[in-house]
Amino acid sequence: MYAINEDLKTGKYKSVYLLYGPEGYLVRRYRDKLLNAFCGSSSKKALSDDMNFNAFIGKEVTVGQVIDLAETLPFFAERRVILIEDSGLFMKDGDKLAEYLADKPETTVFIFVESAADKRSKLYKAVTNAGHAAEFRVQDEDTLKRWIVSIVRKENKQITVRAVEALLERTASDMELLSKELEKLFCYTQEKDSIDLPDVEAICTTVIGNHIFDMISAMANKNQMEALRLYYELLALREPPMKILSLIGRQFAQMLMIKDLRNRGFDKRKIAEKTELKPFIVDKYMGQAAKFSTATLKAAMEDCVNFDDAVKKGNLSDRMCVELLLVKYSGKSE
């Protein structure tokens, strides 16, 4: 990322770029920055009329066709730009293109955008030899907090610490969702010079994962009415009961894993590394897991599997299964 920023700053570009990783928001942002630098636009619609730009999306990309286009000289322009997205070529079948990159025309620029890339592949090594490969990982909590504050300051506003934390909780730290929620907040607070917790609570969407967390918290606290209220709220939002059941089961599994790691002496940082969860999420799950015994967590996971099976066999309705699960674990004594 830093290398690409330096290229954008100096105007000295490589002829091959690979942007990949789980943080899709940053991947798309840097893709658009490069397209704008090379083509004067990041709009796919505008670029579709550019005879010196070609885009290949998906795994049906034909390497031979890509090479034929790459061999074509740009028409009254300095470069021909070829964008290849979600091809899967960095996981398999990329050897032919890797060989070509070593001897391609200097006038052709490749921009690869992938969700994942095997660093051992010939194509990955060919890209690093000819240009830059940038991995965009999910950002940690501190980085996201700084990013939020910087975006808010660009709007000549301030934001309180509690508002930042509430925003992260409501978006599950998804940068794409964070960006959209910040836009809503700027519109909502256009007459104010600061954003505080009530603003976030009034305007920002709560993702389903937060509802599930609150639902399990209600179960842990034996608050049956609250657990059911949250469930019916999700149903009103047209969330499928089987999706809710799956998410409940996944959270029980995460709590069990965290509880086991904690019992084995791992601290919060090590648990975050092993589970690939953000530290503040681990902290919240640790608090929840402490209210359930290991036996109860295992039983709840088994019930989730059994209820799923009962729905698939037609023995119970999907809505009833989740209700039974909530009632059982919000009223059962440890």
WOTABEL-V758429 format. One record per pair of residues at least 24 apart in sequence whose ideal C-beta (glycine too) atoms are under 10 Angstrom apart, sorted by the first residue. I is the first residue (numbers start at 0). J is the second residue. If there is no record, write none. Layout:
i->I j->J
i->I j->J
This chain:
i->0 j->25
i->0 j->29
i->0 j->131
i->0 j->133
i->0 j->134
i->0 j->135
i->0 j->136
i->1 j->131
i->1 j->133
i->2 j->130
i->2 j->131
i->2 j->132
i->2 j->133
i->3 j->29
i->3 j->32
i->3 j->33
i->3 j->36
i->3 j->130
i->3 j->131
i->3 j->133
i->4 j->29
i->4 j->32
i->4 j->133
i->5 j->131
i->6 j->32
i->6 j->33
i->6 j->36
i->6 j->130
i->6 j->131
i->7 j->32
i->7 j->33
i->7 j->35
i->7 j->36
i->10 j->36
i->12 j->36
i->12 j->37
i->12 j->78
i->12 j->108
i->12 j->130
i->12 j->131
i->13 j->108
i->13 j->109
i->13 j->126
i->13 j->129
i->13 j->130
i->13 j->131
i->14 j->78
i->14 j->80
i->14 j->100
i->14 j->103
i->14 j->104
i->14 j->105
i->14 j->106
i->14 j->107
i->14 j->108
i->14 j->109
i->14 j->110
i->14 j->129
i->14 j->130
i->15 j->81
i->15 j->100
i->15 j->103
i->15 j->107
i->15 j->108
i->15 j->109
i->15 j->110
i->15 j->111
i->15 j->125
i->15 j->126
i->15 j->127
i->15 j->128
i->15 j->129
i->15 j->130
i->15 j->131
i->15 j->132
i->16 j->82
i->16 j->108
i->16 j->109
i->16 j->110
i->16 j->111
i->16 j->112
i->16 j->126
i->16 j->129
i->16 j->130
i->16 j->131
i->16 j->132
i->16 j->133
i->17 j->83
i->17 j->89
i->17 j->109
i->17 j->110
i->17 j->111
i->17 j->112
i->17 j->113
i->17 j->116
i->17 j->122
i->17 j->123
i->17 j->125
i->17 j->126
i->17 j->127
i->17 j->130
i->17 j->131
i->17 j->132
i->17 j->133
i->17 j->134
i->18 j->84
i->18 j->110
i->18 j->111
i->18 j->112
i->18 j->113
i->18 j->116
i->18 j->131
i->18 j->132
i->18 j->133
i->18 j->134
i->18 j->135
i->19 j->89
i->19 j->111
i->19 j->112
i->19 j->113
i->19 j->114
i->19 j->115
i->19 j->116
i->19 j->123
i->19 j->126
i->19 j->132
i->19 j->133
i->19 j->134
i->19 j->135
i->20 j->113
i->20 j->114
i->20 j->115
i->20 j->116
i->20 j->133
i->20 j->134
i->20 j->135
i->20 j->136
i->20 j->137
i->21 j->114
i->21 j->115
i->21 j->134
i->21 j->135
i->21 j->136
i->21 j->137
i->21 j->275
i->22 j->134
i->22 j->135
i->22 j->136
i->22 j->137
i->22 j->138
i->22 j->173
i->22 j->174
i->22 j->175
i->23 j->112
i->23 j->114
i->23 j->135
i->23 j->137
i->23 j->173
i->23 j->174
i->23 j->175
i->24 j->135
i->24 j->138
i->24 j->173
i->24 j->174
i->24 j->175
i->24 j->176
i->24 j->177
i->24 j->178
i->25 j->133
i->25 j->134
i->25 j->135
i->25 j->136
i->25 j->137
i->25 j->138
i->25 j->174
i->25 j->175
i->26 j->84
i->26 j->112
i->26 j->113
i->26 j->114
i->26 j->133
i->26 j->134
i->26 j->135
i->27 j->84
i->27 j->112
i->27 j->135
i->27 j->174
i->27 j->175
i->28 j->135
i->28 j->174
i->28 j->175
i->28 j->178
i->29 j->110
i->29 j->112
i->29 j->133
i->29 j->135
i->30 j->82
i->30 j->84
i->30 j->110
i->30 j->111
i->30 j->112
i->33 j->80
i->33 j->82
i->33 j->108
i->33 j->110
i->33 j->112
i->33 j->131
i->34 j->80
i->34 j->82
i->34 j->110
i->36 j->80
i->36 j->108
i->37 j->76
i->37 j->77
i->37 j->78
i->37 j->79
i->37 j->80
i->37 j->82
i->37 j->108
i->37 j->110
i->38 j->76
i->38 j->78
i->38 j->80
i->38 j->82
i->38 j->108
i->43 j->82
i->46 j->80
i->46 j->82
i->49 j->74
i->49 j->76
i->49 j->79
i->49 j->80
i->50 j->74
i->50 j->75
i->50 j->76
i->50 j->79
i->51 j->75
i->51 j->76
i->51 j->77
i->51 j->78
i->51 j->79
i->51 j->80
i->51 j->81
i->51 j->106
i->51 j->107
i->51 j->108
i->52 j->76
i->52 j->78
i->52 j->79
i->52 j->80
i->52 j->81
i->52 j->82
i->52 j->108
i->53 j->79
i->53 j->80
i->53 j->81
i->53 j->82
i->53 j->83
i->53 j->107
i->54 j->80
i->54 j->81
i->54 j->82
i->54 j->83
i->54 j->84
i->54 j->110
i->54 j->112
i->55 j->81
i->55 j->82
i->55 j->83
i->55 j->84
i->55 j->85
i->55 j->86
i->55 j->88
i->55 j->111
i->56 j->82
i->56 j->83
i->56 j->84
i->56 j->85
i->56 j->86
i->56 j->112
i->57 j->83
i->57 j->84
i->57 j->85
i->57 j->86
i->57 j->87
i->58 j->85
i->58 j->86
i->58 j->87
i->58 j->88
i->58 j->90
i->58 j->91
i->58 j->92
i->59 j->86
i->60 j->84
i->60 j->85
i->60 j->86
i->60 j->87
i->60 j->88
i->60 j->92
i->60 j->96
i->62 j->86
i->62 j->88
i->62 j->92
i->62 j->93
i->62 j->94
i->62 j->95
i->62 j->96
i->62 j->97
i->62 j->99
i->63 j->95
i->63 j->96
i->65 j->95
i->65 j->96
i->65 j->99
i->65 j->107
i->65 j->109
i->66 j->95
i->66 j->96
i->66 j->98
i->66 j->99
i->66 j->100
i->66 j->103
i->66 j->107
i->68 j->107
i->69 j->96
i->69 j->99
i->69 j->100
i->69 j->103
i->69 j->104
i->69 j->106
i->69 j->107
i->69 j->108
i->69 j->109
i->70 j->99
i->70 j->103
i->70 j->104
i->70 j->106
i->70 j->107
i->71 j->104
i->71 j->106
i->71 j->107
i->72 j->104
i->72 j->106
i->72 j->107
i->73 j->104
i->73 j->106
i->73 j->107
i->73 j->108
i->76 j->106
i->77 j->106
i->77 j->108
i->78 j->104
i->78 j->105
i->78 j->106
i->78 j->107
i->78 j->108
i->79 j->104
i->79 j->106
i->79 j->107
i->79 j->108
i->79 j->109
i->80 j->107
i->80 j->108
i->80 j->109
i->80 j->110
i->81 j->107
i->81 j->108
i->81 j->109
i->81 j->110
i->81 j->111
i->82 j->108
i->82 j->109
i->82 j->110
i->82 j->111
i->82 j->112
i->83 j->109
i->83 j->110
i->83 j->111
i->83 j->112
i->83 j->113
i->84 j->110
i->84 j->111
i->84 j->112
i->84 j->113
i->84 j->114
i->85 j->111
i->85 j->112
i->85 j->113
i->85 j->114
i->86 j->111
i->86 j->112
i->86 j->113
i->86 j->122
i->87 j->113
i->87 j->114
i->87 j->115
i->87 j->116
i->88 j->113
i->88 j->116
i->88 j->120
i->88 j->122
i->88 j->123
i->89 j->113
i->89 j->114
i->89 j->115
i->89 j->116
i->89 j->117
i->89 j->118
i->89 j->120
i->89 j->121
i->89 j->122
i->89 j->123
i->89 j->126
i->89 j->132
i->90 j->114
i->90 j->115
i->90 j->116
i->90 j->117
i->90 j->120
i->90 j->122
i->90 j->123
i->91 j->117
i->91 j->120
i->91 j->122
i->92 j->120
i->92 j->122
i->93 j->117
i->93 j->120
i->93 j->121
i->93 j->122
i->93 j->123
i->93 j->125
i->93 j->126
i->94 j->120
i->94 j->121
i->94 j->122
i->94 j->125
i->95 j->121
i->95 j->122
i->96 j->121
i->96 j->122
i->96 j->125
i->96 j->126
i->97 j->121
i->97 j->122
i->97 j->123
i->97 j->124
i->97 j->125
i->97 j->126
i->97 j->128
i->97 j->129
i->98 j->122
i->98 j->125
i->99 j->125
i->100 j->124
i->100 j->125
i->100 j->126
i->100 j->128
i->100 j->129
i->100 j->130
i->101 j->125
i->101 j->128
i->101 j->129
i->103 j->129
i->135 j->174
i->137 j->172
i->137 j->173
i->137 j->174
i->137 j->275
i->137 j->276
i->137 j->277
i->138 j->172
i->138 j->174
i->138 j->177
i->138 j->277
i->139 j->172
i->139 j->271
i->139 j->277
i->139 j->278
i->139 j->279
i->140 j->164
i->140 j->167
i->140 j->172
i->140 j->271
i->140 j->277
i->140 j->278
i->140 j->279
i->140 j->280
i->140 j->282
i->141 j->278
i->141 j->279
i->142 j->172
i->142 j->174
i->143 j->167
i->143 j->170
i->143 j->172
i->143 j->173
i->143 j->174
i->143 j->177
i->143 j->277
i->144 j->172
i->146 j->174
i->146 j->177
i->146 j->178
i->146 j->181
i->147 j->174
i->147 j->177
i->147 j->178
i->147 j->180
i->147 j->181
i->147 j->194
i->150 j->177
i->150 j->178
i->150 j->181
i->150 j->182
i->150 j->184
i->150 j->185
i->151 j->181
i->151 j->184
i->151 j->185
i->151 j->188
i->151 j->193
i->151 j->194
i->153 j->185
i->154 j->181
i->154 j->182
i->154 j->184
i->154 j->185
i->154 j->188
i->154 j->189
i->154 j->192
i->154 j->194
i->155 j->192
i->156 j->184
i->156 j->185
i->156 j->188
i->156 j->189
i->156 j->191
i->156 j->192
i->156 j->193
i->156 j->194
i->157 j->191
i->157 j->192
i->157 j->193
i->157 j->194
i->157 j->195
i->158 j->184
i->158 j->188
i->158 j->193
i->158 j->194
i->158 j->195
i->158 j->196
i->158 j->198
i->158 j->199
i->159 j->193
i->159 j->194
i->159 j->195
i->159 j->196
i->159 j->198
i->159 j->199
i->160 j->195
i->160 j->196
i->161 j->195
i->161 j->196
i->161 j->197
i->161 j->199
i->162 j->193
i->162 j->194
i->162 j->195
i->162 j->196
i->162 j->197
i->162 j->198
i->162 j->199
i->162 j->200
i->162 j->203
i->163 j->194
i->163 j->196
i->163 j->199
i->164 j->196
i->164 j->199
i->164 j->279
i->165 j->195
i->165 j->196
i->165 j->197
i->165 j->198
i->165 j->199
i->165 j->200
i->165 j->203
i->165 j->205
i->166 j->194
i->166 j->196
i->166 j->198
i->166 j->199
i->166 j->203
i->167 j->199
i->167 j->277
i->167 j->279
i->167 j->280
i->168 j->199
i->168 j->203
i->168 j->205
i->168 j->206
i->168 j->208
i->168 j->209
i->168 j->212
i->168 j->279
i->168 j->280
i->168 j->283
i->169 j->199
i->169 j->200
i->169 j->203
i->169 j->204
i->169 j->205
i->169 j->206
i->169 j->208
i->169 j->209
i->170 j->203
i->170 j->204
i->170 j->205
i->170 j->206
i->170 j->208
i->170 j->209
i->171 j->205
i->171 j->206
i->171 j->207
i->171 j->208
i->171 j->209
i->171 j->212
i->171 j->277
i->171 j->280
i->172 j->277
i->172 j->279
i->172 j->280
i->173 j->206
i->173 j->208
i->176 j->203
i->176 j->204
i->176 j->206
i->177 j->203
i->179 j->203
i->179 j->204
i->180 j->204
i->205 j->232
i->205 j->236
i->207 j->233
i->207 j->236
i->207 j->238
i->207 j->242
i->207 j->243
i->207 j->246
i->208 j->246
i->208 j->249
i->208 j->250
i->208 j->280
i->210 j->236
i->210 j->238
i->210 j->243
i->210 j->246
i->211 j->238
i->211 j->242
i->211 j->243
i->211 j->245
i->211 j->246
i->211 j->247
i->211 j->249
i->211 j->250
i->212 j->246
i->212 j->250
i->212 j->280
i->212 j->283
i->212 j->284
i->212 j->287
i->214 j->243
i->214 j->246
i->214 j->247
i->214 j->250
i->214 j->321
i->214 j->325
i->214 j->329
i->215 j->246
i->215 j->247
i->215 j->250
i->215 j->251
i->215 j->254
i->215 j->284
i->215 j->287
i->215 j->288
i->215 j->290
i->215 j->291
i->215 j->299
i->215 j->325
i->215 j->328
i->215 j->329
i->216 j->283
i->216 j->286
i->216 j->287
i->216 j->290
i->217 j->325
i->217 j->328
i->217 j->329
i->218 j->247
i->218 j->251
i->218 j->287
i->218 j->290
i->218 j->291
i->218 j->299
i->218 j->324
i->218 j->325
i->218 j->326
i->218 j->327
i->218 j->328
i->218 j->329
i->218 j->330
i->218 j->331
i->219 j->254
i->219 j->286
i->219 j->287
i->219 j->288
i->219 j->289
i->219 j->290
i->219 j->291
i->219 j->295
i->219 j->328
i->219 j->329
i->219 j->333
i->220 j->287
i->220 j->290
i->220 j->329
i->221 j->290
i->221 j->328
i->221 j->329
i->221 j->330
i->221 j->331
i->221 j->332
i->221 j->333
i->222 j->329
i->222 j->330
i->223 j->325
i->223 j->326
i->223 j->327
i->223 j->328
i->223 j->329
i->223 j->330
i->224 j->329
i->225 j->325
i->225 j->329
i->226 j->322
i->226 j->324
i->226 j->325
i->226 j->326
i->226 j->328
i->226 j->329
i->226 j->330
i->227 j->321
i->227 j->322
i->227 j->325
i->227 j->326
i->227 j->329
i->229 j->325
i->230 j->318
i->230 j->321
i->230 j->322
i->230 j->324
i->230 j->325
i->231 j->318
i->231 j->322
i->233 j->321
i->234 j->318
i->234 j->321
i->239 j->317
i->239 j->318
i->240 j->306
i->240 j->310
i->240 j->316
i->240 j->317
i->240 j->318
i->240 j->319
i->240 j->320
i->240 j->321
i->240 j->322
i->241 j->306
i->241 j->307
i->241 j->310
i->241 j->311
i->241 j->317
i->241 j->318
i->241 j->320
i->241 j->321
i->242 j->317
i->242 j->321
i->243 j->317
i->243 j->318
i->243 j->320
i->243 j->321
i->243 j->324
i->243 j->325
i->244 j->302
i->244 j->303
i->244 j->304
i->244 j->306
i->244 j->307
i->244 j->310
i->244 j->317
i->244 j->318
i->244 j->320
i->244 j->321
i->244 j->324
i->245 j->303
i->245 j->307
i->246 j->303
i->247 j->299
i->247 j->300
i->247 j->302
i->247 j->303
i->247 j->306
i->247 j->321
i->247 j->324
i->247 j->325
i->247 j->328
i->248 j->299
i->248 j->300
i->248 j->301
i->248 j->302
i->248 j->303
i->248 j->304
i->248 j->306
i->248 j->307
i->248 j->324
i->249 j->300
i->249 j->303
i->250 j->284
i->250 j->287
i->250 j->288
i->250 j->299
i->250 j->300
i->250 j->303
i->251 j->287
i->251 j->288
i->251 j->291
i->251 j->295
i->251 j->296
i->251 j->297
i->251 j->298
i->251 j->299
i->251 j->300
i->251 j->301
i->251 j->302
i->251 j->303
i->251 j->324
i->251 j->328
i->252 j->296
i->252 j->297
i->252 j->299
i->252 j->300
i->252 j->303
i->253 j->280
i->253 j->281
i->253 j->284
i->253 j->287
i->253 j->288
i->253 j->296
i->254 j->284
i->254 j->285
i->254 j->286
i->254 j->287
i->254 j->288
i->254 j->289
i->254 j->290
i->254 j->291
i->254 j->293
i->254 j->295
i->254 j->296
i->254 j->299
i->254 j->300
i->255 j->284
i->255 j->288
i->255 j->291
i->255 j->293
i->255 j->295
i->255 j->296
i->255 j->297
i->255 j->299
i->255 j->300
i->256 j->284
i->256 j->288
i->256 j->296
i->257 j->281
i->257 j->282
i->257 j->283
i->257 j->284
i->257 j->285
i->257 j->287
i->257 j->288
i->257 j->289
i->257 j->296
i->258 j->284
i->258 j->285
i->258 j->287
i->258 j->288
i->258 j->289
i->258 j->291
i->258 j->292
i->258 j->293
i->258 j->296
i->259 j->288
i->259 j->293
i->259 j->296
i->260 j->285
i->261 j->285
i->261 j->288
i->261 j->289
i->262 j->288
i->262 j->293
i->290 j->333
i->291 j->328
i->291 j->333
i->292 j->333
i->294 j->333
i->295 j->328
i->295 j->331
i->295 j->332
i->295 j->333
i->296 j->328
i->298 j->327
i->298 j->328
i->298 j->331
i->299 j->324
i->299 j->327
i->299 j->328
i->299 j->331
i->302 j->327
i->302 j->328
